[in-house]
Amino acid sequence: MGKKTSIGGQALIEGIMMKGPYKTSMAVRKKDGTIDLSDVPEKHLRDKWKFFGLPLVRGMVNLIESMVIGYKTLMRSADISGFTDLDEEDTETPKSEKDEKKESLMMSIVMVIGTVLGVILAVALFMYLPSLIFKGVEWLAKIDLRVWKGLIEGVVKIIIFITYIALVSLEKDIKRVFMYHGAEHKTIFCYESGKELTVENVRGFKRFHPRCGTSFMFLMIVVGIVLGTVLALVLPSFIVDRNWLWVPLKILLVPLTCGVGYEIIKICGKYDNLFTRIIAAPGLWVQRLTTKEPEDDMIEIAIAAVNEVIPQDGADEIK
């Protein structure tokens, strides 16, 4: 008899991070072929302030916390795996402490600039561009399409999202990350089935899991379509027809969108019926792009990561 677990993870560079009910750990393949296992320290706002653990609020909070810890472990896995090495170890002169501080400062500045540019690009692609395209469609149709505004903008977002994922998956290093993503899902399925976590057993399971971050991101777009449609119908045309008002309004609604999406994905993780399967279906389809069939050594990494976070008291079981 199988079970559902709350254990989940994230694919890294040559590794996987797994989050259990009591601890979070990461397993990374080092350059010498050995596996580096380490715990990942975490702090949660809900542990200090109960407000951040309330329904509809916890969705946005968890998303931000997951993004922060995900970025940190991704950078850490790059160092452990040797991905950031310059292949000039024999000729490279030792750096002074002053040089290392300067390099660290420059990296911090680059990271901040990259983050700001990333946010600007995300707003342009997923907020402003869909609204711009809608206005173009409405102009070509020569009719009032306000009732379809949320749907049209949502479809544009989905097309942008899928196109982006499809393009980045062609890059060699990203493809390997997606293979580790597949190994993560297969291992979780094997654990939930009650079978022993071995490479042979894990290999036989599918790589599409309904409780995946990809499904959550897709669900957020769907929730955004519903909220956008409602707003377009109830708000005055002065706001809806002007992107300099409409786009900031949609940005302000992101926390609510995350909150609703998070609660729905939790329901889907707890129940298995026709309704939850319909909701999970689009995300499972997109996982054909975000997951790839893993190699055996990748499955070994996933097994090592999962074994580190499995609780002895069964606290991870979703009932």
Solvent accessible surface area in square Angstrom, and as a share of the most:
residue,aa,sasa,rsa
1,M,235,1.05
2,G,45,0.43
3,K,58,0.25
4,K,53,0.23
5,T,2,0.01
6,S,66,0.43
7,I,7,0.03
8,G,30,0.29
9,G,30,0.28
10,Q,56,0.25
11,A,11,0.08
12,L,0,0.00
13,I,29,0.15
14,E,40,0.18
15,G,0,0.00
16,I,0,0.00
17,M,8,0.03
18,M,0,0.00
19,K,66,0.28
20,G,13,0.13
21,P,52,0.33
22,Y,147,0.56
23,K,77,0.33
24,T,5,0.03
25,S,0,0.00
26,M,0,0.00
27,A,0,0.00
28,V,0,0.00
29,R,44,0.16
30,K,77,0.32
31,K,134,0.57
32,D,105,0.55
33,G,38,0.37
34,T,71,0.41
35,I,60,0.30
36,D,39,0.20
37,L,81,0.41
38,S,25,0.16
39,D,80,0.41
40,V,10,0.06
41,P,114,0.72
42,E,55,0.25
43,K,194,0.82
44,H,46,0.20
45,L,73,0.36
46,R,101,0.37
47,D,111,0.57
48,K,150,0.64
49,W,122,0.43
50,K,179,0.76
51,F,117,0.49
52,F,59,0.25
53,G,23,0.22
54,L,87,0.43
55,P,78,0.49
56,L,88,0.44
57,V,40,0.23
58,R,59,0.21
59,G,0,0.00
60,M,48,0.21
61,V,15,0.08
62,N,29,0.15
63,L,34,0.17
64,I,85,0.43
65,E,32,0.14
66,S,52,0.34
67,M,123,0.55
68,V,76,0.44
69,I,17,0.08
70,G,4,0.04
71,Y,94,0.36
72,K,125,0.53
73,T,1,0.01
74,L,51,0.25
75,M,81,0.36
76,R,89,0.33
77,S,0,0.00
78,A,4,0.03
79,D,93,0.48
80,I,42,0.21
81,S,11,0.07
82,G,13,0.13
83,F,106,0.44
84,T,72,0.42
85,D,57,0.29
86,L,124,0.62
87,D,127,0.66
88,E,99,0.45
89,E,121,0.54
90,D,144,0.75
91,T,112,0.65
92,E,88,0.40
93,T,104,0.60
94,P,133,0.84
95,K,94,0.40
96,S,58,0.37
97,E,122,0.55
98,K,135,0.57
99,D,68,0.35
100,E,96,0.43
101,K,130,0.55
102,K,113,0.48
103,E,86,0.38
104,S,67,0.43
105,L,110,0.55
106,M,114,0.51
107,M,108,0.48
108,S,53,0.34
109,I,74,0.37
110,V,85,0.49
111,M,80,0.36
112,V,95,0.55
113,I,90,0.46
114,G,40,0.39
115,T,88,0.51
116,V,79,0.46
117,L,108,0.54
118,G,38,0.36
119,V,88,0.50
120,I,101,0.51
121,L,105,0.52
122,A,47,0.36
123,V,47,0.27
124,A,44,0.34
125,L,59,0.29
126,F,56,0.24
127,M,28,0.12
128,Y,101,0.38
129,L,59,0.29
130,P,0,0.00
131,S,0,0.00
132,L,85,0.42
133,I,66,0.33
134,F,6,0.02
135,K,79,0.34
136,G,33,0.31
137,V,57,0.33
138,E,42,0.19
139,W,171,0.60
140,L,128,0.64
141,A,45,0.35
142,K,145,0.61
143,I,107,0.54
144,D,109,0.57
145,L,21,0.10
146,R,55,0.20
147,V,73,0.42
148,W,132,0.46
149,K,2,0.01
150,G,3,0.03
151,L,76,0.38
152,I,36,0.18
153,E,6,0.02
154,G,2,0.02
155,V,66,0.38
156,V,17,0.09
157,K,29,0.12
158,I,35,0.18
159,I,101,0.51
160,I,27,0.13
161,F,24,0.10
162,I,38,0.19
163,T,66,0.38
164,Y,126,0.48
165,I,19,0.10
166,A,34,0.27
167,L,113,0.56
168,V,39,0.22
169,S,10,0.07
170,L,144,0.72
171,E,85,0.38
172,K,154,0.65
173,D,60,0.31
174,I,62,0.31
175,K,97,0.41
176,R,64,0.23
177,V,30,0.17
178,F,24,0.10
179,M,23,0.10
180,Y,2,0.01
181,H,27,0.12
182,G,0,0.00
183,A,0,0.00
184,E,9,0.04
185,H,6,0.03
186,K,7,0.03
187,T,0,0.00
188,I,7,0.04
189,F,33,0.14
190,C,0,0.00
191,Y,30,0.11
192,E,14,0.06
193,S,41,0.26
194,G,65,0.63
195,K,115,0.49
196,E,127,0.57
197,L,29,0.14
198,T,46,0.27
199,V,33,0.19
200,E,130,0.58
201,N,49,0.25
202,V,0,0.00
203,R,117,0.43
204,G,73,0.70
205,F,46,0.19
206,K,124,0.53
207,R,41,0.15
208,F,35,0.15
209,H,7,0.03
210,P,40,0.25
211,R,66,0.24
212,C,11,0.06
213,G,49,0.47
214,T,13,0.08
215,S,5,0.03
216,F,23,0.10
217,M,82,0.37
218,F,21,0.09
219,L,13,0.07
220,M,27,0.12
221,I,22,0.11
222,V,57,0.32
223,V,11,0.06
224,G,22,0.21
225,I,25,0.13
226,V,89,0.51
227,L,39,0.19
228,G,7,0.07
229,T,34,0.20
230,V,76,0.44
231,L,33,0.16
232,A,0,0.00
233,L,96,0.48
234,V,102,0.59
235,L,39,0.19
236,P,76,0.48
237,S,51,0.33
238,F,110,0.46
239,I,47,0.24
240,V,3,0.02
241,D,65,0.34
242,R,97,0.35
243,N,19,0.10
244,W,171,0.60
245,L,49,0.24
246,W,0,0.00
247,V,12,0.07
248,P,61,0.38
249,L,45,0.22
250,K,20,0.08
251,I,70,0.36
252,L,133,0.66
253,L,38,0.19
254,V,39,0.22
255,P,60,0.38
256,L,73,0.37
257,T,14,0.08
258,C,0,0.00
259,G,0,0.00
260,V,42,0.24
261,G,0,0.00
262,Y,45,0.17
263,E,31,0.14
264,I,44,0.22
265,I,25,0.13
266,K,91,0.38
267,I,83,0.42
268,C,13,0.08
269,G,3,0.02
270,K,97,0.41
271,Y,110,0.42
272,D,91,0.47
273,N,68,0.35
274,L,132,0.65
275,F,129,0.54
276,T,5,0.03
277,R,145,0.53
278,I,109,0.55
279,I,36,0.18
280,A,8,0.06
281,A,51,0.39
282,P,46,0.29
283,G,2,0.02
284,L,53,0.26
285,W,137,0.48
286,V,1,0.00
287,Q,0,0.00
288,R,131,0.48
289,L,41,0.20
290,T,8,0.05
291,T,0,0.00
292,K,48,0.20
293,E,97,0.43
294,P,19,0.12
295,E,82,0.37
296,D,65,0.34
297,D,55,0.28
298,M,0,0.00
299,I,0,0.00
300,E,74,0.33
301,I,0,0.00
302,A,0,0.00
303,I,20,0.10
304,A,19,0.15
305,A,0,0.00
306,V,0,0.00
307,N,82,0.42
308,E,60,0.27
309,V,4,0.02
310,I,44,0.22
311,P,15,0.09
312,Q,181,0.81
313,D,98,0.51
314,G,32,0.31
315,A,50,0.38
316,D,1,0.01
317,E,67,0.30
318,I,48,0.24
319,K,177,0.75
